[in-house]
Amino acid sequence: MSLDRRALMGLGLAGVGIAAAATASAQDASGPVVVEGDGAQRYAAAIGDIRAYAERHMAAYGLPGLTLCVAGPEGTAYLRLGYSEPQSRAPLTSDQLFQIGSISKSFTALCVFHLMEAGKLSLDQDIATLLPGAPLPTGAKISVQNLLNHSAGLPDDAPLFPRGGDGRLWRGFEPGSQWSYSNLGFLMLGTIVERLEGRPLAEVLQARILGPLGMTETKGAILTRDRAAYAHGHSALYGDRAYPRAGPLGPGPWTDVTQGAGCVASTAHDMALYGRWLIAAGQGKGAPILSDAGAKRFTTATIEAPGWGAGGGQYANGLAVVEVGGRKLLHHTGGMLAYNSALHVDPQAGVAAFASTNVGLVPYRPRDITAFVCRRLRAHLIGARITEPPPPAPPRLPDMAPYIGRYVGATGETLTLAASEHGLSMWRGAQAYDFEPEGEDVFISREPAATDRRLVFRRADKAVVRAWAFGEEFVRTNGGGAPVARFSPRMPDDLAALVGFYACDDPWHGDFRVSAQGDRLVVDDVNPLTRLPDGSWRMGEKDWSPERIRFDAVIDGRPTRATASGVDHLRRPIP
C-alpha cells in the first residue's frame, strides 16, 4: 500500500557507519570507465561530467555503491562508483547483479504484448476472463490495458487474495477515470502470462525477452540460490521511522520475488542492451521482440499520470513518459528492499541510461542521474553545451520563514523553531533536534535515533498556526506569548481506541502508526483516515484513494489487528 515500506532489520552497531563510509569513499572507490564501441571514446568529456554529478549524489545521499551504463549511437560506457560493502571496502564488480525493481514492469508488459500479437489476448479484454477464480471487484470490467497503465482503481500492494472484509478486492475509482500506481495490477499481469504460457514468468521472460536481446547475465526471478551473485544490499538502519538523507544504514533484508511487479535482476551491461532495444522501440522498430506496430503501441502513452514524480507525466505500458529538458523520454524507477534503480531513454537522440544503487527502503531513486546522462550525452551529440548547472543534490531548501517561532502545547510546554543549514532546528526545553524537509509542511529528524515521529505543520488561511510533534499538538504564539488559535477538539473514545502501532514482519509491508491529531486519525503523522460506510477506513487525501484499513480482533474495546489493504498487521506496544 502507500505506506512507507519499512522493514524490521537488525540494529547491530556495525551498520551505523555504512552511510558515512560511503560518503567519504565514493570517489576513492570509483572504478575505471569501460567503453564498448570505437566512437564511445569521444564521450570522454561528457562521461567526466556524468561521473562528477554521480559522485555528488553518492556524497549527498550516502549511497554505498552505484552502477551506471551510458548508451549512445557511438558506443556504450559503464561506470562503477563506491563499494559493494563499504566497511570491508569490497568493490563493485561488473558481473554483480542489482535488483531493478519496478523497471521489471516493462518486461512483464512486453510478455503481455507478445501474447497480444500471438492472438492469445487483447488489451481491452476483461481480466475476469483471464483470471478465473480471482476475487475481483464487482461492477465495471477491468481491462488488461487498465492494469498496464495503472488505471484499474486497484490498491497498490494488496495481495491477489486479500485478508479482511468479504475477501474480495475493491477499487477506489471506476477503471480509466484516474491514475493510481498498483503493484497488484502487475502481479495480476504476471499471473495472466503464466496461465496463458503454461510456465513460470521467469521462463517466459527468458524465452521472449532476455534470450532474444542477449541479456545473458539477467535473472527473471530473484531467488535466494543466486544471492551470492548480487552486490551487497543495504537499507535504513532504523526501519520503523522516516529516513533522512545520508542516514545510517544496515544490512538489507532479502526476500525471493517471482511476481511481475518487480522480479528482474540485471547488470549494467545487460541493461544497456535493454536500453538500446527501447531506443529502437521508441523509433517504431520492434525486432526481435515485437512487430514495429507493437513497439510503437508499447511505447505510446495512454493516460495522464499526475502522480508520476514531482512534475507528473504520462504512462504507457510498464513505462512512464516524462519531460526532460523539453523532450519526451521513456522512464521508470524501481525500489526494492536493498536496491534502487532508474532508467531514462531518449529514442530520438538514440541515448539511454540505467543506474542502480545497492541501498533500498529509503526515499531515493537515481532518476536525476539518468536524466542528466540523457541531457548531457544529447548535448555532446549535437555539439551543444549545457550552460546551466545540473540540479543540486540534494534539492534546495524551501523557505523556512513560515515555520520559525514559538509554539505552546496544551500543558504549557513550548517548542522553539529556527532555520538551520538543513531545514529547522527545534528546542523542546533544553533538548535540541535537527529536522529536514520531507514534503510540504512535513519534516523528519536528521538523527533517526532521536525521534521516530515527524514534525507536521497545519495551516489556516495559508498561515502556519499549529505543529504536531512527538504525537502532541503545539499552537503558534503571538508576540505576547498567547496562542493564535484554539487547540483542536479531543478525539472521541471509540476512535481513540484505534490509536496504536501496527506491525507486519513481512519487510515489504513493515509497520505503521495510527495517531490522533485533534478529532482526526492519521497514519504515520501525515496520511488522514476517513471512515467509509462498509466499516473500513480510506487512507489518503483523495476521495478516490484505493488504500483501505480495517480494524478488528477487538479485546477490551481495542483492536489487536489492522488489515492494511489486505495484509494483516498486529498491534504491538508503541515504541
N, C-alpha and C positions, 0 to 999 in steps of 0.2 A: 504494500500500500504506500501512500505518500508520506509515511513517517520516515524519520531518519533511519537508515539501515545501519544498526549498530550492533556489533557482536559482543558477547561476553568473552573477553580474552584474558589470558594470563597477564598479571600485573607485575611480573618479575622486574627487578631493578635493572636488569640487563637491557631492557627496552628503552629506558629513559633517554639514553644518549644517541639514539639512532638518528633522529632528525638533525641534531647538532652536528653529528659526524658527517651526515650527508651534505649539510650546508657548507661545512668547512672544506670538503674534499671533492666537490663536483668537478672542478677544473683539473685538480691533480689526477683524477681518475679517468679523464677523457681518453677514449681510445682513438686510434687513427681513423681518418676519413677513408672509407673504402669506396672505390668507384668502379662502375661497370660501364663500358662504352667509351670509345676514344674521346668523344666530344664532351664527356662529363667533366674532364679536367678544366674546361672553360667555365665551369660553375664556381671556380675557386673563391672568387670574391664574394659571391652570393652565399656559398657554404660558410665562409668565415663569419658573415653577418648572422646567419642562421645559428651557428654554433654559439656565438656570443649571446644571442637572445635566449637560446635554450638554457645556457648556463645561468642567466639571470633568473629564469624560472626555477631552476634547481635550487638556487640560493634563497629566493624569496619564499618558496613553498616547502623547503626542507625535503626535497624528493631524494630517496635513496639512489635511484638509478633511472635512466631514460634510454630507450632505444628509438631510433628515428630513421626513416627512409625518405629520400627526396627523389622522385621520379620525374624526368623531363624528356623532351624529344631527343636530347643529345646523350642521354645515359641516365644512370642511377647512382646516387651516393647514399652511404649508410654511416650513421654516427652512433656511438655509444658513449654515454656520459654517466659518471657516478659508478656505483657498485651494485652487485647482486646482494651482498651483505656488507654494509659499511663498517661494522665493528671489526670483522675479520679481514676487511679490505679484499674480499673475494670479488674478482672483476666480473662484469657482464661479458658474456661471450656471444658470438654471432648466432650460435645454434640454440640458445636458450629460448624457451617458449614463454610468451606472455599471453594471458587471457584477454581477449579483445572485447569481452562483454557484449553490449547490445549492438556492436557492429556486426555481430553474428546474425542479427535480424535480416540484413540484406542477403545473407547466404540462404537463410530459410525462405525468404521471399523468392529468390531465384529458383529454388526447388518447386515452389508453387507455380511459378511462371512456366517452368518446364512441363509440369503436369497440364497446365492450361494449353500449351502448344501441342501436347500429345492428345488433347481432347478428353482428358480424364476429369476435368472440372472446368467451371467458368468462374470468372471473378464476380459475377453478380449472383452466383448460386447461394441458396440458403444454406448456412453451415449446419442446420439441423439435419440435412440430408447426408452430410459428410461425417457427422459425429453422433451416430445413433446412440441413445442412452445417456448422453451428456445432459445435465440438469440446466438447460439453457433458460434464459429469462423468457417469460411469457410476453405475448404481444408481437409487435412488428418483427419481421425477419432481420437477422444479422447476416450480411453477405460476406463472402471471402474478402472483397475489397474493403469492407468496413474493418476487418481485422488487419489488413495490410497497411492501412493508413491511420489506425488508432481512432476511428470514428464510430466504434461499436457501442460506446457508452459503458463498457465494462470497467471494473476496478483494475488497479494497476497490478497488484501481486497476489490476488486471490488464487487459491488452488482451483483446479477444474471441478472438483467436488468439495465445496466449501463446508465448513462446520457452522453450526448455529442456524437459527431461523427455521425455515421449512426445508433446508437442504438444497435449495435451488440458488442458482446465480441470479443476479439482479443487474440493473443498469441505472445510470444516473440521468440519461437523456436518450431520446429516440435516435436510432442509428443514422449517422450522416449529418446530424444537426449541430454537433460540437466536435471538438478535438480534445482527447484526453489520453495520455500515454498509458499503454496497457501491456505489461509483460504477459499477462494472461492470454491476450489475443494471439501472441506469437507462440505461446505454449500450445494453444489450440491448432495453429497452423502447422507446427511440427508434428502434432499428433495426426492431423489430416494427411500430411505427407507420408508418415509411416504406414497409415492404414492403406492408402492407395498404392504405395510402392511395395508393401508387404515385407519391409525390413526396417531396421533401426535407422533413425535420422542420420547418424554418423556415417553409415554405409551409403546412404543416398547422397550426402554431401561429397563423399569421396568420389563416387561414380559420376555425379552430374557437374561438379564444380572443381574440386581440388585436383582430381586427376587430369581433366582436360586443360587446366591452366598451369599444370606442372608444379603445383604447390605441395611438394613432397615432404616438407617439414611441418605442415599444418595438421592439427588434430581436429576431427569433427565432434569429439566428445572430450570433456575434461574428466579424467579418471585418475584415481589415486595411484594406479600402477605406473603412471607416467610422471609422477610428481618430481622425481629427480632430474627430469629434463627441463624444469622451469627455473627461471630466475627466482631467487628467494623473495617471497611476498611479505609485505608489511601492512599494518593497519594502525588505527589510532590506539594508543596505549589504554586510554580510558574510553571504553566503548559505550558508556551509559550517559554520555553528555556530548554537547557540541564540540567540534574540533576546530581550534584556531589555526591560522596559517603557521606552518612550520612547527606545529605542536609535537609533543613526544609520541614516538611510535613504538610498537611492539611487534612480535611475530604475527603475521596474518593467519586467520583461520582458513581451513581447507574444507570444501565440500565438492563432491562429484556433481557435474552439471551435464545433463544429456538433452535438455529440452530446448526448443527452438528460439527462445528469447536471448540465450547467451552461452552457447555450448562450444564455441570455437576458440582454439588457442593457436597462435602462429608466431612467426618470426618476422623481423623487419624485411628480410629478403623476400619471403613469400607474400607479404602484404604489398610489396612493390609490384609483384606480378598481378595481384588483385587490383591495385590502383590503376595499372595500365589497362586492364580489361575495362574498368569503369570509365576511363578516359574514352576508350573506343565505344563503349555502350552509350555514353553521353553524346557521341557523334553519330549515333544511329547504326553502329556496327556490332552485331551480337555474337558472332562466332568466337569461340567454339561452343558457347552455352545456349544462346537464344538466336532466333531469327533477328534480322535487322529491325523489323517492325516490333518484335517483342522487346528488344533492347530499348527502343525509343519509348515504348509504353512503360517499361520498367523504371526508367529514369525521369519520367514526367510527373510533376507534382499534381496531386489530385485533390488536395484540401489545404486551406489555410491552417497553420499550426502556431497560433499566438503563444503557446506555452513553450515553444522550442527556443531555448536560450533567451538571453536578455533582450534581444531585438526582435524576437519572433521569427517566423519563416513560413515555409510550406513543407508539406510532406508528400513523398511519392510512395514507394513500396519498400519499407525497411530502410529507407534513406530519406533524410531531410534535404531540402533545397533552401540554401541561405544566401544572403548577400554579403560578399566580402570585397571591399574596395570598389563597390559599384557593379560587381559581377555576380552572376548566379553560379554557385558552386554546390556540388553534391557533398553531403556532410553527414557524419554521425559520430557519436561518442559511445563509450562503453565503460560502465563502472562495475567492478567486481569486488569480492571480499578483500583482495590483496593486490589488485591491479586496476589502473585506469588508462583508457586509451582514447584516441581521437583520429579521425580521418577527414581530410578535405580533398576534393578533386575538382579541378578546373578543366572540363573536357575541351573547351575551345582553345585554351592555351596549351593543352597537352601536358598538364602538370598535375601531380598527385603527391600527397604527403600523408604518412602514418606515423604516429608517435604513441608509445606506451611507457608507463612508469610502474615500478613494482611497489606501489602503495595503493590501498583501496580503503573503502569505508570512510573516506574523507571528501569534503566538498571541493574537489579539484578534478578537472579534466585538462589534458594538454591541448585543448582546442585552439588557444591563442597561438601556440607554437605552429601547428599545422596550417592555420590560416595565414600566418606570417610567411611560412615557407612558400605557399602558393603565390602570395603577393610579390615576394622578393624574387622568386625564380621567374615569374612572368615579366617583371621589370627587367631582369637580365636578358630575357629572350627578345624583348622589343627594344632594347637599348635605352630604357628609361631609368630614372632614378627615383627611389622613394625618398622624397625630401623631408617628410615629417618623420619623427622618430616612431618606432613601434610602440604600441600601447604599453603603459607602465605595468610592471609586475612587482608587487600587487597593485590593483587599481587605486586611483587617488581616493582620499577620504572625502565623504560628504561634509557639508558644513555642520560643525558641532554646536554652533551658537544656539539652536533651538532647544538643546538639551541641558546646557550648563546652568547651574544654580543650586538652590537648596530645596529639599523635599522633606516632608514630615509624614510620619506614619500615625495610625490611629492611637498608638500608645505613647506618642510623643517622640519616638526615636526619629533621628534625622539622617538623611543622606546628603552629601555634598558632591556635586559633579563638576568637573573641569575638563577642558580639552587637553588631549595628550598627543604624543607623537603618533600613536597607533589608533586613537579614537577618543576614549573617555577614561579619565581617572575618577574613581569613586571612593569616598571615605564613608565608612559606616562606623561611627565613633572613631577610635584610633586605628581601625583596620583599613588598609588601603587595598584597592582592587584595580586592575587594568583591564579595560574592555576594548574590543574591536568590533566594527560593524559586521553583522551577518546578513541583514536585509533592511528594508525600510523600517525605521524606528525599532530595530531589534539589534541587540549587542550580545556578544558572548565573551566569557573570560579568556584572557590570553594565557592564564595559568589554569589549566583544567583541574588541577588538584585543589585549587582554592574554592571553587563552587561549581556545582553541576547545573545551576539554574541560569536561564537567560535574563537579561535586563531588557524589559519591554516597555516602551512608552506609548501612551494613548493621548489622542488629540481631541480638542473641541474647537470648532471653527478654525481649523488648521494650526492652532497653537497647542504645544505640548503642555498638558495640565497635570498628568499623573504618570507614575512609573510603577511597574511591578518588578520587585527584586526579592530574591530569596523566598518567593512564594507569598510576599506581603505587598500591600498597596501603600504607596507614598504619594502625597499630593504636593505639587509645587507651591512654594510660599511666595508671597509678595514682599515688597521692601520692608514691610513692618513685621514680617515673620508669620503672617496669618495664611492659612491655606486659600488658594484661589478658587477652589471648587470643593464641593461636598465629597465625602468618602462614598464609595459605591455601596449599594444595599447589600445586606447579608444574604448569603445563599440559603434557600430552604433546606431543611434537614434531609429530605428524601434525595435531593441532588447532591448534597454534601457527602452522602454515603458512597457516592461513586468515586470520590476523590481517592487517588491511590497510585501506586507504582505497579505496573503490569508487565510481566517478563515472559519471553519465549526463548528457549535455549537454541532454537534454530537461528544461526547468525544472520540469515537473510531477513529475519523479521525482528530480532532483537527485543527491545523493550520500549515502553513509553510511559509517560506520567500524565495522569489526569489531575488538573488542579482547578481551583476556583479563582476567578477574577470578578469579584463582586457577585452578581447573580448569574454569571456566565461560566460554563465549563470550557476549558481549553486543553488541548493536548500539547505537551512539551512547550508550554507557555505561549504558543503562538497560534495554534490551529483551533478555531472555535468548533464546538459541537452543537448541533441542532437536533432536537428530538423530532422524530418522524412518527406518523400515525401507527406504523406497524410495530412500534416499540424499539426500533433501532435508532441510532444516532448518526447523522450525517456529519462527516468531518470536512472542514474547509469553508472558505468564504462564499464560494459559488453555490447557487441553489441547485446546480446540476452535478455537483461533485459526486462521483460514483463510490467514494470511500465510505464504509459503514463500520460502526462499532456496536456490538450488543453486549450487555452486561447480564450475567446470570450466576447460577450456583450460589444463591444467597444464604448467608448464615448471620443471624442476629442483625438482619436488615442491611448487611453489606455484601455486595457481590464478591465472590472469590475468583471470578473469571471474567475476562473481557475477550470477546471474539472479534478481532480486528480484521475486517474484510476477509472473513472465512478462516482465520487462523487463531487458535486458542492462545491466550496469554494469561498466566496465573498471577493473581495478586501476591505481591511479596512486600515485606516491610519496607517502608520508604527509607532509602539510604540517606 
